[in-house]
Amino acid sequence: MSISSSYRNATLLRCERAPYSFFSAASSISWGRNKTFVGRTNKQISVKDGHGAVWRISFVVASNIALLLIGPCILDLDFWLIMQAFRAARKSLCRVSSEKMDALFRIASVFQGGISKARGPAATLSFYLKQLGWSIDRTGQIHLHAFLSFHFLRISYKRLLRFAVQAWQDKLMTVHTQRFRLFSFPDIDRVSTVAILKRFSSGQRWHLIRDISGGYQTQQQKHKRAFDADPSCNFCGQPDTKPHRLLHCCMFASTREYHQEIVQYLNEPDCLLTEFPVCFVGPHTDLLLQLQFRNPKPVFASEALHFVQSKKLEQNPVHWFTDGSCFHPENPCTRYSAFAIIFGLASDDDERKFWGRQCAVSNLVPPTLTRAAVGRTSGEQGSSC
Ligand SMILES: [Zn+2]
């Protein structure tokens, strides 16, 4: 029930965005009776009616934040189009000759300008990469982070999507919303925020996302758009702001008594949650990302190598086992994992079973199992990345 409700809401939001997003695909299209589309920016579309008057229609830009947080995918159609373009480009490039591939990467690496100057697949690919703040060089390496590069065709789609989501959320506030007050805030940590939102019921989650997206306006916000709106709180007459509603309004004093610890935390002067209740990207995120991709490869013990070589000369198989563990698995951004590679010394299955039964009672590691190497996982951490 909750899944279908969430899916329905997500579908409705995507449909609401669809007409606006696809306007960018045409320079002039018919728009209803006697109306012609004449332009689009990130903030609004312009439509000219039959009398020549131009109407400017603002997007519900705050919905971009909602589209980011509904999860598991970003529902913004602009983002969806970029990923579809990457998918199509990778599929096509796998079928062309190396000469054509080199030519495409060469053109893409030097293309400058916007979508109006893009005249072919290479320029269009370069344009979409730039939409995410990325670039590509003549060898096909895409630079998607200050210290990380991957080949456009050899990076997995899952990893490409992960970094694309990261890039999208990095510029969400400044490019895709009009929440000027939030421009100086840290970026949203989408994965952590979505993980916390998932703990609530579907109905509660929807209200929370609406609040994060600015769906519930205070009287002061209404007053900025309509001067006849009263900026005062409906309950106590004080200026109606988010901090007032959450921390000061006498109407909700009894509710705050049950949550004194969090109220105290929210009252701290540098707390940003009263204005924007999301998880923020931490100051060590980039460092952590670097560490994840710079973990050294495991080194095999010399005894293990000698054993394997002798088994190979005897033409006997070697039985390998792997095991791993992950700390803080609930959060893909901060979890970290390690693994061990074990090989078996038992000469046959009977010996392996014997020592297995013997050690199962005392919960010891069978002497026939020897560690060959241990290491930390490189790249995405955990088993479900
Ligand atoms: Zn009040």
Boltz pocket constraint, residues with backbone or C-beta under 6 A from the ligand:
constraints:
  - pocket:
      binder: B
      contacts: [[A, 233], [A, 234], [A, 235], [A, 236], [A, 237], [A, 238], [A, 244], [A, 248], [A, 249], [A, 250], [A, 251]]
      max_distance: 6.0
